[in-house]
Every structure is written in structure tokens, then in C-alpha cells.
Amino acid sequence: MDAPTPEAIDDIDTLRRMVREREAMIAERDVSLAARDAAIASHERTLRERDALIGKLTHELARLRRVQFAAKSERMDAVQRGLFDEAMAEDIAAVEAQLEAAQATGVAPRPKAPRPAPTRRALPPELARVTTIHAPARCDCATCGAALVKIGEHVSEKLDAKPIELFVRREVYPQYACRTCQTVVAEPVAPAIIDRGLAAPGLLAQVVIQKYVDHLPLYRQEAIYARHGLTLPRTTLAEWIGKVGLALQPLVDALRARLLAAPVLHADETPVAQLDPGAGKTRRAYLFVYRSTGPQPIVLFDYGPTRAGKHAAAFLGDWKGALMVDDYAGYKALFAQGVTELACWAHARRKFFDAHAISGSPVAKEALERIGAIYAIEAELRTLDPDARHRERQRYLAPRLAALKRWLTDLQPKVLGNTGLAGAIGYTQKRWDALARILADGRHPIDNNPAENAIRPIAVGRKNWLFAGSETAGKRAAAIMGLLATAKANGLEPHAWLVDVLTRLPTTKDRDIATLLPLA
């Protein structure tokens, strides 16, 4: 075989080089394709994870909203419901934020259903405004140098806050003398709730409001003031509250006299803990609430070491009116002595609601609908005066109550005696005379919700106070809380009202105490 010529060898080398270059190109392309495939796989995995997350968050958001508006939430008391609503609002907001962030990622976010534009309430005009003007650094045009002319402005208002502001109120009483007759003239020092005390009315009111409205016990207030550089031992704060409570007692007495002049009252009670030093632990005591009806409601609390009916009898004295209460036996002695018993339709409804929630009973559902119709009629009559309301109740409410009574009477023998529905029917039948007294007078309320609303803040307070130190402390707390609850019921801002009262009280004569009462 002949040896290849030099020209042939060059051609072979060229072919080999071309093959190597082609193999390198193929390898580079394979690497590029592998990287592209990996990127595509990663992107698809990201999209799958995002879709899974969106699905999970959408499901969780739907679940939270179902829980939020579920009928079972009606079984909670007001404090539980308030805490529940706060927690649900936080959870829903967090999930919505996560969902929006998840939908914002990726190349093709899912279209969202149009949502109504949120409307924000205008900030109260009475709040002080701190204005900052963000003007351009120069007054001439950066493009042509001509003077700038204001054509409008964009105003953004945000609610801001600063920590508690303490200041010293300096009262100066100049003294003047007549050189001729040596007479000294000066304004007398104004009397105060606490003579020669450190605290002005504003600070006294702050301490009282924080304890009995904001539910901050004194040891927490002590820590708050310490953060602001002021040492106020809790013993000092306690002394202030004791003296304020004593000074406010004439107002409580005046309100009690007005309360007992009302023909219709609400009453309810709730347990609180009282320190029992001899036993080294706490024991159960009770706060009783009494609330009048009408355009100027009065709310007063009474403290009792037990739940015995004698405490209600002692508070009401010779009062003989109509009393709206639950089925607690402690009030029964009052009804034997001439007080008219009124029963709460909300309590009766709650029995049927619980029966329906547990078993889904259609009979309980019908009972709820019948009671709902009674409430609907009562809502229409709310703005009428008592005489007109009485007439309209006779016209529209009496037939429905009679029909409900017949229906319950026919139903009772057909229901098993150990069920929640039987208990609801039995409760309503047993309380029927007191429930039906809504027809007797236009002033009679339909339920005891006003008293329950007044007593609900105590459930928050007792978790913070832990206990009352003594029966005297409990009575003082009851007196102060009644004044503040009355102020709130009449639409007064408690702090502003209390500052005004503590300022004017030392110079107010007994005959003018009524001018200080927290009534609208």
C-alpha cells in the first residue's frame, strides 16, 4: 500500500480538527441544553410550589372566613368573642398578605376577582394636626430656570401617637400688700381632692381610668411611669385611688337615689376573686350590676362577698318596680315582696340555639325563627314612646306570643325529656309569665342584654386585677366602675368627665352634686 502524500496527511489532520471542534460544539450544546432543561425544571417546580402554596393559602383563607362567620361563634361570651375576633382578623390579614405575595411571583400570576376599593374613615377633626410641608429644594424650574407656580397639593394624613406625656402644673398665687394699711391681698389656694398631694386631677383621672376602664393593674402602671422617668410606687397609686373613691361617693349616692326612682331596672351578677388572708388564698365574691332604662341610663355596681339574694335586697331596699333578671334563685325573695319579675328573651333563645347547634333540630330552628320574628317586631317599635310601644305590642306582638305559647304546649309532650330541646322548651314554659310581661307595659325591655353588656368588661378586668384586696376595696371599685360605666352609657368620654369632676368637686356644695353626675 502506498504511503499517504503530505497533502493527504494535511487533509486528515484538518478533518480530525473539524471533528474535534464539532464534538466540542456538541458537548457545549449539550451542557447548554442540560442547563436549560434544569432551569425549565426548576421554573416548573417553582410554579408547582407556588400553585400549591396559593391553593393552600386560598383554602386556609376560606376556612378562616368560615370559622369567623360560623354560627357556633355565637355561643361565646363577649370577652371570648372579642379575643376571637382580634385573633381571626390577625390570621386573615396575615394569610391575605401571604396570598398576595405568592400571586405576585412567577411569570403569569392568576387573575384575582375585582375587590371593592377600601374606604378609610376620616380621622377625627378634633385631633391636633402636626403639619410637615415637603417643598422642592429650589423654587425655579430645573429645566428652563423659570419660577415655579403652585398648582395644587397632595395631602396625606396618618394617625400617629407618642407615649404618655407628663408635665408639671405650676399654680402660682401672687401676694400683694398695701403699704398704707399693711393689708395683704392674695387669691386663696384652691382646694384639691388630695390636699398637698403630688397629683393633679388629670393624673388622678389617668390612674383611675387605666385601672377601671383599660384594666391595667397598679403594678403595670408603676412600670409604665417608671419608663418615663417618674417613680410612682403602687402604694402611692393605691392611696390616690382610695382617696378618689371616697371623694366620689356622694356622686354614687346621688346616682343610686335616681336609679331607685326608675320604674324598670336590669340586674345581673358576675364572680370576682377576693383575697382571703387568713386562708392564704382567694375566695369567690360577686359584683352585682343594676341598670336603668330610658334616655339617661344609670349603671351602678354593688359588691357582695357572696351571691346571696340578701345583697340585691339590701341594695334595692324598698324599691318596688319591674326587675329584668335571669333565672337565678337569689332574686326570688324580691318577687315575693312586690317586685315584678321580667324574664329575658335572649336567655330563652340561647337555649334553643344551643339545642340546634348540637343536634341540628328543625324544631329548635323553628323556635329560633319564631323568636326572631318577635325581635324583628320589637326592633320596629324601639323608637316609639312607652305608651305607643305598648299599644303596638298588643297589636302585633301579642298574637305571636300566643301562637308561640300554644306551639310549645303542644310540642312539649312529644319531645324526649333528656334532650337539649326539651330543656329549652321547659325553660321557656317555666319562665313564660315573666317573659310575657313584655306585653304589660311599654317600658318593659325584651331582654337583659343592657345589663350583660355593662358587666362584660369585668371579665377582662378580673383577669388583670387578679383579685380584690378586701371587701372595702371591692366596694370602692364597684362605686368607681359604676360612675365610669354610666358616663360611657351616656356617651361621655370618661377621662374628660372625671378630670372635670375632680377639678370642681372640692368646691361643689352638696346641694349641687347633681351638676357633676355623668348624665347626658
Summary of the structure (lengths in Angstrom):
residues: 520
radius of gyration: 37.1
end to end distance: 126.7
largest distance: 154.8
contacts: 1320
relative contact order: 0.09
helix: 57%
strand: 9%
